[in-house]
Amino acid sequence: MWYLAWILGTLFACSFSIITVLALDQIEVRKNNSDD
């Protein structure tokens, strides 16, 4: 069952990185909008 934990860990890491990138992108967009 180690492969199940490996798959879940990999999916968690990928989803966490995607969420982080999206959050950083939103922060940049809000900074640019507030400058106007």
C-alpha positions in Angstrom: 0.0 0.0 0.0 3.0 2.3 -0.1 2.1 3.3 -3.6 -1.2 4.7 -2.4 0.6 7.0 0.1 3.1 8.0 -2.6 0.3 8.9 -5.1 -1.6 10.8 -2.5 1.5 12.7 -1.4 2.4 13.5 -5.0 -1.2 14.8 -5.7 -1.1 16.9 -2.6 2.2 18.4 -3.5 1.1 19.2 -7.0 -2.2 20.7 -5.9 -0.5 22.7 -3.2 2.0 24.2 -5.7 -0.9 25.0 -8.2 -2.9 26.7 -5.4 0.2 28.7 -4.4 0.9 29.9 -7.9 -2.7 30.9 -8.4 -2.7 32.8 -5.0 0.5 34.6 -6.0 -1.0 35.5 -9.3 -4.1 37.0 -7.7 -1.9 39.0 -5.3 0.0 40.5 -8.3 -3.3 41.3 -10.1 -4.7 43.1 -7.0 -1.5 45.1 -6.6 -1.7 46.2 -10.3 -5.4 47.1 -9.9 -4.8 49.2 -6.8 -2.1 51.2 -8.6 -4.7 52.6 -11.0 
